[in-house]
Amino acid sequence: MDIQTLCGVLTACISVDTNQRTQAEEVLKQHEVAQGQVVNLLRVAAEETVDAAVRQVAAISFKNLVKKNWEAPSEGAYQIPEEDKAMVRDNLLETLIRSPHMVQLQLGEVFKLVVYADYPEKWPGLPVALFPNLVSQDEGRLYGGLYALRILARKYEFRDEAERAPLNSIASAALPVLLQLLQQLLASPAGTNQVAMLIKLCFKIFWSCTYMEIPDVILQDAQFAGWMQALLTFVTQPVPAHVSAMEASERANSPWWKAKKWGLHITYRFFNRYSVVKHAREGNDRLFAERFARECRTTFLEAHMQLVSVAAGGAYTSPRCLNLIFQFLTHALEVKEMYAHVKAHWDSILHNIAFPMMCFSDADAQLWEEDPHEYIRKGYDILEDMYSPKTAVANFAHELCRKKKAHLDAFMAVIVQVLNGYQAKSQAGTATKEDAARMDGAMMAVGVMVRLLKNKNPYKQSLGPMMVNCVVPCFKSPFGHLRSKAAWLSGVFSDTEFPDGKGQGPTYSLLLQSVVGCLSDPELAVRVDAAVAIRLFVEEILDLGLLRPILPSLLSAIFQLMSEVDAEDLLATLESIVEKFDEEIAPFALQMSQQLGAAFWKYVNTADEDDEDDMGSFAAYGCIKALNTLLGSVSALPELYGPLEDVLFPIMQKMISHDGEELFDEVLEMLAYFTFYAKTITERIWSLWPQLHAALTEWGLDYWESILVPLDNLISRDTARFLGSKSPDYLLSVYQMVEYSLKGEYEEREVVCAPKLLEIVLQVCRGQVDQWVGPYLQLTLGKLATVENRTLKDTLVCTAANALYYNAPLALGLLGQQAPGAVAQFFGLWFSMIFANKKSGKPKHFRRMHDKKVCVLGLVAVLATPDASLPMEIKAGLPQIMAGLLRLLGALKDQKEEMDKYAEDGDEDEAAWGDDDGDDDEDGEVDEAAEDAYVKRLAKMAGKAGGQGEEEEDDASDDEWTDDEEVETPIDSIDPWVLFTEQLGALAGTNPGRHAQLLAGLDAGAGAALLAVTEFAEKQRVSLARAAAVAAEGQTA
């Protein structure tokens, strides 16, 4: 498409005629892969004679095309030809520099993409073309050059030393030029916004060049002194008069205050990293720190003290700058020499500067009145909190008072005076809004000091009276923000050991009742703060009778708030109520699921509409988390799962897809509840299996562990459906998912769960899937040939052991068909693993009780195999099988005795170990214990298995007891010691020759091991019989 035609099409793209616009966009799309199209779009964007709006459309189209096709998104996909790429590289920088701002922003994104992809390998001449612009007398060209240099430097901002070499040459060439420019700009009398923007870019480039390490050039005397002085000069000099004359609401966005922010960013980072020499890394950082500590840190501290004084005098300082200033001062407290240098002034700063900043400001009042939703959002937004001056001064106050009790005593004297003064005026009816603002600040200060006050005399004895006498009256205050702050502060102290009790007693009850009363407050912010504070009370409450009568109205109030505001903390309150009331929440479960489901869809839709709306995603996560807590609370009431499924199935159906990737673990946990606790598994729940298959094989391999749980439940709880279905064919699906995982090029630790799915099928469907034993063994042996990861190797061998337990004659025959010598090779590997030790002497493989047990079952099945089905290699190796069994059973016995000891000592929940050996259960409720264990497994699903892929010799790395031990399996009822001894005894009668061969090879040590196993098996028989009798007695009763 020639330039003239392209300009016409681009003009049509901004037409008010929808049809014309749509047709033009389609034409552009058709020409995306045309030779020269990307170059022509850049030419139009660069052409000064073209209408500005058309240039902008050209720049956007150019950006989209480069993003899509500069590098092929997949093999075989279209990629911009090298000839066109070269033309773009040759012209992009100059076009970027000369373009107006709106076009420059679009081209900046393209410049970043091309730099990240091609520099320096394919664009080595970029710095040579860029640097002359840094000394240009043309402000536009100078700005464009700095803008491009910032993008180039930022590519290496977070790179490690090995990748940062190009940045060192850039810094060496650019920073001296930038320092000279910066010095000129600081000396210039022109206080224009353009000057501020240039200064800001200089600082941002300097930030990128020095972020990971101090470059060589900064260690030069002139450069070090020049940059430190330039920073000091800029952060302390006043902003131009025209900035101070701006409306207060507009000043923070002024280029001058944005530039100030970057200057303070750098001074704080330097002070934080380099004010203590021993904390700096060897090399350039240490050399820089030695000089910085000697020449700059005191001067920088005094400069920040000056800035604080200016702010205290009433001069405007932007909120972000105040935040950085107090972060600086807070860190200065940690540096012994700096703390001592300002020792006489710290209390004054806290009392006269920091405390007033904690108080309820005019800006707070205006936002409270004009936009309560925004007031609430800012109060619960993590990023807002991080950058807030109030947060910074609160941290400063806490750290100063923590450093020495004298500071705490002096500050609390001020706070107590404010608290008492306000109460006196309030009772007299003379309290003003200024008094209320200071009271608000005093309560915030008390909340900030909570940890110190709870643990230091005389404060910890006075907390109850203080809350009753000073805070509780504020619940009746005419000032809404005081009612709000009283609710917040009550929540902060809800876990306090008051003189009359913790989690109970008159003081606790009074505070709880006061906070609950705020749920009907006319002010939205008060209601939200009260609802959030209730979570803290619920976590500590000992007598649910305080809340039980009001539970319906409490839930109703929270649901109403959820419909009015988006606050994830409300979900946390709801979740805490569900956890605390557990099964008592059942009457409200359906309503809660409907409300939470509606909230979830609202948050998801909000996040979809705004890709950068992380708060919507966080809130959606909170909804799913609360719903899972609700499902867990009613797990003993399976009749509720049907109505709950009606509400929640659409969520699972939608989110078991790429759309739900951010919430996938939580949604799989939800599905696990329905597949385990529901009375029956419904048709629509089964319909999710293909979605699980697609997710795993398309993008969700990282979620194998979480996907395995609902698959296990589906197979175990509805085996007939699993085996009988042909459309979809679930057995084929199992094979395909495992094949995809084991044959793909993935990290071995990522696919450990794949063979576990085969284990589930072999155990649950024993005797019913003969046709799949061969393919399973083929997959298993194929991966065993190359596997290095210990955990995966153990799991693969256990899969083969499960095949032997499933049907030993069949499995042995199929093993022999795999390849010549396959039987000997596999059993040789297996026994080498059984007898392998770590340096500590502990077994290197099969560390889990479950794995040892599976190996025992497989080997015992081999012992029971008729001679006709026993390969010659096995017949010759029967003594080795006996030795392996004794090794496994002995280790398993030791492990079980250790587990029992932990259980007796109360260190572990007996059910958590998962091996049901038949010991007496205190209540005889084996099924409940199994379900409790499963709940624990569900609770852990979001945690990924870590550290299993390393060959660690440290005993502390042993993963003997994993969450897999908490899963109910078909082999739980089998006692391995009893099984072994019974089979050995049976052989004496049915195959005396084999029995004699097994015993003949035992030496004295092996004989003793056999005796120990036999004695332990007898104990197990007695224990099993006792447990069976208790269970039978319970059923009779």
Residue pairs with C-beta under 8 A, 6 or more apart in sequence:
1 9
1 31
1 34
1 37
1 40
2 40
3 40
3 43
3 44
6 40
6 41
6 44
6 58
7 44
7 50
7 54
9 24
9 27
9 28
10 24
10 28
10 44
10 54
10 57
10 58
10 61
11 51
11 54
12 20
12 21
12 23
12 24
13 21
13 24
13 25
13 28
13 57
13 61
14 21
14 53
14 54
14 57
15 21
15 24
28 61
31 37
32 65
32 68
32 69
32 78
33 69
33 78
35 81
35 83
35 84
36 84
37 65
37 84
38 62
38 65
38 66
38 69
38 80
38 84
38 88
39 84
39 87
39 88
39 91
41 58
41 59
41 61
41 62
41 65
42 58
42 62
42 88
42 91
42 92
42 95
43 91
44 50
44 54
44 55
44 58
45 55
45 56
45 58
45 59
45 62
45 95
45 99
45 103
45 106
45 107
46 55
46 91
46 94
46 95
46 98
46 99
47 55
48 98
50 58
52 100
52 102
52 103
55 99
55 100
55 103
56 102
56 103
56 106
59 99
59 103
59 106
59 107
60 106
62 106
62 107
62 110
63 106
63 107
63 109
63 110
65 80
66 80
66 88
66 110
66 113
66 114
67 109
67 110
67 113
69 77
69 78
69 79
69 80
70 79
70 80
70 85
70 113
70 114
70 117
71 79
71 117
72 78
72 79
80 88
85 118
85 122
88 114
89 114
89 118
89 122
89 123
89 126
92 107
92 110
92 111
92 114
93 111
93 126
93 129
93 130
93 148
94 129
95 107
96 104
96 107
96 108
96 111
96 144
96 147
96 148
97 133
97 140
97 141
97 144
97 145
97 147
97 148
98 140
98 141
98 144
99 107
99 144
104 144
104 147
108 147
108 148
108 151
111 148
111 151
112 151
112 154
112 155
114 123
115 123
115 126
115 151
115 152
115 155
116 155
119 126
119 152
119 155
119 166
120 126
120 166
126 152
127 152
127 169
127 170
127 173
130 145
130 148
130 149
130 152
131 145
131 173
131 174
131 177
132 145
133 141
133 142
133 144
133 145
133 148
134 142
134 145
134 146
134 149
134 174
134 177
134 178
134 181
135 177
135 181
136 142
136 145
139 194
139 198
142 181
142 198
143 194
143 197
143 198
143 201
146 198
146 201
146 202
146 205
147 201
149 170
149 174
149 201
149 205
150 201
150 204
150 205
150 208
152 170
153 167
153 170
153 171
153 174
153 205
153 208
153 209
154 208
155 167
156 163
156 164
156 166
156 167
156 170
156 208
156 212
157 207
157 208
157 211
157 212
158 211
158 212
159 167
159 212
160 212
161 212
161 213
164 212
164 213
167 208
167 209
167 215
168 215
168 216
170 209
171 209
171 210
171 215
171 216
171 217
171 218
172 215
172 216
172 217
174 205
174 209
175 206
175 209
175 215
175 217
175 218
175 223
175 227
176 217
176 223
178 202
178 205
178 206
179 223
179 226
179 227
179 230
181 198
181 202
182 199
182 202
182 230
183 226
183 230
185 195
185 198
185 199
185 202
186 199
186 230
186 233
186 234
186 237
188 195
191 239
191 240
191 241
191 242
191 243
191 256
193 254
193 255
193 256
196 254
196 255
196 256
196 258
196 259
197 255
197 259
199 234
199 259
200 255
200 258
200 259
200 262
203 259
203 262
203 263
203 265
203 266
204 262
206 227
206 266
207 262
207 265
207 266
207 269
209 215
210 218
210 266
213 281
213 283
213 284
213 285
214 284
214 285
214 287
214 288
215 284
216 284
217 223
218 224
218 227
218 284
218 288
219 284
219 287
219 288
224 288
224 291
228 292
228 295
228 296
231 263
231 266
231 267
232 267
232 299
232 300
232 303
234 259
234 260
234 263
235 260
235 263
235 264
235 267
235 303
235 307
236 303
236 306
236 307
238 244
238 315
239 254
239 256
239 257
239 260
240 256
243 251
243 254
243 256
243 257
244 251
244 315
244 316
246 254
248 316
248 363
251 257
251 316
251 318
252 318
252 319
252 320
257 318
257 320
257 321
260 318
260 321
261 318
261 320
261 321
261 324
264 321
264 324
264 325
264 328
265 324
267 300
267 303
267 304
267 328
268 324
268 327
268 328
268 331
270 292
270 296
270 300
271 297
271 300
271 301
271 328
271 331
271 332
272 331
273 279
273 280
273 285
273 289
274 280
274 285
274 288
274 289
274 292
274 293
274 297
275 289
275 292
275 293
275 297
275 331
275 332
275 335
275 338
276 289
276 293
276 335
277 286
277 289
277 290
277 293
279 289
280 286
280 288
280 289
297 335
297 338
298 337
298 338
298 341
300 328
301 328
301 332
301 338
301 341
301 342
304 325
304 328
304 329
304 332
305 329
305 342
305 345
305 349
307 317
307 321
307 325
308 325
308 329
308 349
308 353
310 317
311 317
311 322
311 325
311 353
312 352
312 353
317 325
319 387
319 388
319 389
320 387
322 357
322 389
322 392
322 393
323 387
323 388
323 389
323 391
323 392
324 392
325 392
326 354
326 389
326 392
326 393
326 395
326 396
327 392
327 395
329 349
329 396
330 392
330 395
330 396
330 399
332 338
332 339
332 342
333 339
333 346
333 396
333 399
333 400
333 403
334 399
339 346
339 403
346 400
346 407
347 407
347 410
347 411
350 396
350 397
350 400
350 401
350 407
350 411
351 410
351 411
351 414
353 393
354 393
354 396
354 397
355 393
355 397
355 411
355 414
355 441
355 445
356 441
357 389
357 390
357 393
358 390
358 393
358 394
358 397
358 441
358 444
358 445
358 448
359 437
359 438
359 440
359 441
359 444
360 436
360 437
360 440
360 441
360 481
360 485
361 437
364 375
364 481
365 433
365 437
365 481
367 374
367 375
367 378
368 375
368 480
368 481
368 525
372 523
372 524
372 525
373 524
373 565
375 525
376 524
376 525
376 528
376 565
376 567
377 384
377 565
377 566
377 567
378 384
378 388
379 385
379 525
379 529
380 532
380 567
380 568
380 569
381 615
385 391
390 444
394 444
394 445
394 448
397 411
397 445
397 448
397 449
398 448
398 449
398 451
398 452
400 407
400 411
401 407
401 408
401 411
401 449
401 452
402 408
402 452
405 456
408 449
408 452
408 456
411 445
411 449
412 449
412 453
412 459
415 442
415 445
415 446
418 438
418 439
418 441
418 442
419 439
419 442
419 443
419 446
419 466
419 470
420 470
421 435
422 431
422 435
422 436
422 438
422 439
422 442
422 470
423 469
423 470
423 473
425 431
425 432
425 435
426 435
426 473
426 477
431 439
433 479
436 477
436 479
436 481
436 482
439 474
439 482
440 479
440 481
440 482
440 485
443 471
443 474
443 482
443 485
443 486
443 488
443 489
444 485
444 489
446 453
446 466
446 489
447 488
447 489
447 492
447 493
450 492
450 493
452 459
453 459
453 460
453 463
454 460
454 463
454 496
454 497
460 497
461 499
463 493
463 496
463 498
464 496
464 498
464 499
464 500
464 507
467 489
467 490
467 493
467 498
467 507
467 511
468 507
468 510
471 486
471 489
471 490
471 511
472 486
472 510
472 511
472 514
474 482
474 483
474 485
474 486
475 483
475 486
475 487
475 514
475 517
475 518
476 483
477 483
477 486
480 521
480 522
480 523
480 525
480 526
481 525
483 518
483 521
483 523
483 526
484 518
484 523
484 525
484 526
484 529
484 530
485 529
486 514
487 514
487 515
487 518
487 526
487 529
487 530
487 533
488 529
488 532
488 533
490 511
490 512
490 514
490 515
490 533
490 537
491 515
491 532
491 533
491 534
491 535
491 536
491 537
492 536
493 511
494 508
494 511
494 512
494 533
494 536
494 537
494 539
494 540
495 502
495 503
495 536
495 539
495 540
496 502
498 505
498 507
498 508
499 507
500 506
500 507
500 508
501 507
501 508
502 508
502 540
502 542
503 540
503 541
503 542
503 543
504 541
504 542
504 543
508 537
508 540
509 546
511 537
512 534
512 537
512 541
512 546
512 547
515 530
515 533
515 534
515 537
516 530
516 534
516 550
516 554
517 530
518 526
518 527
518 529
518 530
519 527
519 530
519 531
519 534
519 554
519 557
519 558
520 527
520 557
521 527
521 530
524 564
524 565
527 557
527 561
528 561
528 565
528 567
528 570
531 557
531 558
531 561
531 569
531 570
531 573
532 567
532 569
532 570
532 572
532 573
534 554
534 573
534 577
535 569
535 572
535 573
535 576
535 577
538 547
538 573
538 576
538 577
538 580
539 576
539 580
541 547
541 580
544 580
544 581
544 584
547 554
547 577
548 584
551 577
551 581
551 584
551 588
552 588
554 577
555 574
555 577
555 588
555 591
555 592
558 570
558 573
558 574
558 577
559 591
559 592
559 595
561 567
561 570
562 570
562 571
562 595
562 599
563 599
566 602
566 603
566 606
566 615
566 616
566 619
567 619
568 615
568 618
568 619
568 622
571 596
571 599
571 619
571 622
571 623
571 625
571 626
572 622
572 626
574 592
574 596
574 626
575 622
575 625
575 626
575 629
577 585
578 585
578 592
578 626
578 629
578 630
578 633
579 629
579 633
581 633
582 633
583 633
583 634
583 636
583 637
585 592
585 630
585 633
585 634
586 633
586 634
586 637
586 640
589 630
589 633
589 634
589 640
589 644
590 640
590 643
590 644
590 647
592 630
593 627
593 630
593 644
593 647
593 648
594 647
596 623
596 626
596 627
596 630
597 623
597 627
597 647
597 648
597 650
597 651
599 619
599 623
600 620
600 623
600 624
600 627
600 651
601 651
603 616
603 617
603 619
603 620
603 623
604 616
604 620
606 613
606 616
607 613
607 614
607 616
607 617
607 620
610 616
617 662
620 663
621 662
621 663
621 666
624 651
624 663
624 666
624 667
624 670
625 666
627 648
627 651
627 670
628 666
628 669
628 670
628 673
628 938
631 641
631 644
631 670
631 673
631 674
631 677
632 673
632 935
632 938
632 939
634 640
634 641
634 644
635 673
635 677
635 931
635 935
638 677
638 678
638 679
639 679
641 673
641 674
641 677
641 678
641 679
642 678
642 679
642 682
644 674
645 674
645 678
645 682
645 684
645 685
648 670
648 674
649 684
649 685
651 667
651 670
652 667
652 670
652 671
652 674
652 688
653 684
653 687
653 688
653 691
654 660
655 663
655 664
655 667
656 664
656 667
656 668
656 671
656 688
656 691
656 692
656 695
657 691
657 694
657 695
658 695
658 698
658 699
660 667
661 699
661 700
664 695
664 700
664 703
664 706
665 703
665 706
665 941
665 942
666 942
668 703
668 706
668 707
668 709
668 710
668 941
669 706
669 709
669 938
669 941
669 942
671 685
671 688
671 710
672 709
672 710
672 713
672 938
672 941
673 938
674 681
674 685
675 681
675 685
675 710
675 713
675 714
675 717
676 713
676 717
676 934
676 938
678 685
680 718
681 713
681 714
681 717
681 718
681 721
685 714
686 714
686 718
686 721
686 725
688 710
689 711
689 714
689 728
689 730
689 733
690 728
690 733
692 707
692 710
692 711
693 733
693 736
693 737
695 703
695 707
696 703
696 704
696 707
696 737
696 740
696 741
697 736
697 737
697 740
700 707
701 741
701 744
701 746
701 750
701 751
702 750
702 944
704 741
704 750
704 751
704 752
704 753
704 754
705 753
705 941
705 944
705 945
706 941
706 942
707 753
708 753
708 756
708 757
708 760
709 937
709 938
709 941
711 734
711 757
711 760
712 757
712 760
712 967
714 722
714 730
715 722
715 730
715 760
715 761
715 764
715 765
716 760
716 764
716 970
719 764
719 765
719 768
722 730
722 731
722 765
723 730
723 731
723 765
723 768
723 769
731 761
731 769
731 772
734 757
734 758
734 761
735 772
735 775
735 776
735 779
737 754
737 757
738 754
738 755
738 757
738 758
738 776
738 779
739 779
741 750
741 751
741 754
742 751
742 754
742 755
742 779
742 782
742 783
743 779
743 782
743 783
744 751
747 949
748 787
748 788
748 789
748 792
748 949
749 789
749 791
749 792
749 945
749 948
749 949
751 792
752 789
752 791
752 792
752 795
752 945
752 948
755 779
755 780
755 783
755 792
755 795
755 796
755 798
755 799
756 795
756 964
758 776
758 779
758 780
758 799
758 802
759 795
759 798
759 799
759 802
759 854
760 969
761 769
761 772
761 776
762 769
762 773
762 776
762 799
762 802
762 803
762 805
762 806
763 802
763 805
763 806
763 969
763 970
763 971
764 970
766 805
766 806
766 807
766 970
767 806
767 807
769 806
770 807
770 810
773 803
773 806
773 807
773 810
773 811
773 814
774 814
774 817
776 799
776 803
777 800
777 803
777 811
777 814
777 815
777 818
778 818
780 796
780 799
780 800
780 803
781 800
781 815
781 818
781 822
781 826
783 792
783 796
784 793
784 796
784 797
784 826
784 829
787 793
787 796
789 948
789 949
790 844
790 845
790 948
790 949
790 950
790 951
791 945
791 948
791 949
791 959
792 949
793 833
793 845
794 833
794 845
794 846
794 847
794 851
795 851
797 829
797 830
797 833
797 845
797 846
797 855
798 846
798 851
798 854
798 855
800 811
800 815
800 826
800 830
800 858
801 830
801 854
801 855
801 857
801 858
801 859
802 854
802 857
802 858
803 811
803 814
803 858
804 811
804 812
804 857
804 858
804 859
804 861
804 862
805 854
805 857
805 858
805 861
805 971
808 858
808 861
808 862
808 864
808 865
808 869
809 865
809 866
809 869
812 823
812 862
812 865
812 869
812 870
812 871
812 874
813 869
815 822
815 823
815 826
815 871
816 822
816 823
816 871
823 871
823 873
823 874
824 873
827 873
827 874
827 877
827 880
830 855
830 884
831 880
831 884
833 844
833 845
833 846
834 843
834 845
834 846
834 855
834 884
834 887
834 888
835 884
835 887
836 843
836 844
836 845
837 843
837 844
838 844
838 953
838 955
839 953
840 953
840 955
842 955
842 958
843 891
845 851
846 852
846 855
846 888
847 958
847 959
847 960
848 959
848 960
848 961
848 962
848 964
848 965
849 892
849 895
849 896
849 899
849 913
849 914
849 915
849 960
849 961
849 965
850 914
850 915
850 964
850 965
850 969
852 888
852 891
852 892
852 895
852 976
853 892
853 915
853 971
853 974
853 976
854 971
855 884
855 888
856 885
856 888
856 889
856 892
856 976
856 979
856 980
857 971
857 974
857 976
857 979
859 881
859 884
859 885
859 888
860 885
860 976
860 979
860 980
860 983
862 870
862 874
862 881
863 878
863 881
863 885
863 983
863 984
863 987
863 994
863 998
864 983
864 986
864 987
865 874
867 875
867 991
867 994
874 881
878 994
878 997
878 998
878 1001
879 997
879 998
879 1000
879 1001
879 1002
881 998
882 998
882 999
882 1001
882 1002
882 1006
883 1001
883 1006
885 980
886 1006
886 1009
886 1010
886 1013
887 1009
889 976
889 977
889 980
889 1013
890 1009
890 1012
890 1013
892 976
892 977
893 977
893 1012
893 1013
893 1016
895 960
896 915
896 917
899 908
899 913
899 915
899 961
900 919
902 908
903 909
903 910
903 913
909 932
909 936
910 919
910 921
910 929
911 929
911 930
911 932
911 933
911 936
911 966
912 933
912 936
912 961
912 965
912 966
913 961
913 965
913 966
914 933
914 964
914 965
914 966
914 967
914 968
914 972
915 965
915 972
916 926
916 929
916 930
916 972
916 973
917 975
917 1020
917 1023
917 1024
918 975
918 1020
918 1023
918 1024
918 1027
918 1028
919 1023
919 1027
920 1023
920 1026
920 1027
920 1030
921 929
921 1027
921 1030
924 1030
924 1031
924 1033
924 1034
926 1031
930 968
930 972
933 966
933 967
933 968
934 966
934 967
934 968
936 963
936 966
937 963
937 966
937 967
940 963
943 963
945 962
947 957
947 959
948 959
950 957
975 1017
975 1020
975 1021
975 1024
977 1013
977 1016
977 1017
977 1020
978 1017
978 1020
978 1021
978 1024
980 1013
980 1017
981 1013
981 1014
981 1017
981 1018
984 995
984 998
987 994
987 995
987 998
988 995
999 1010
1002 1010
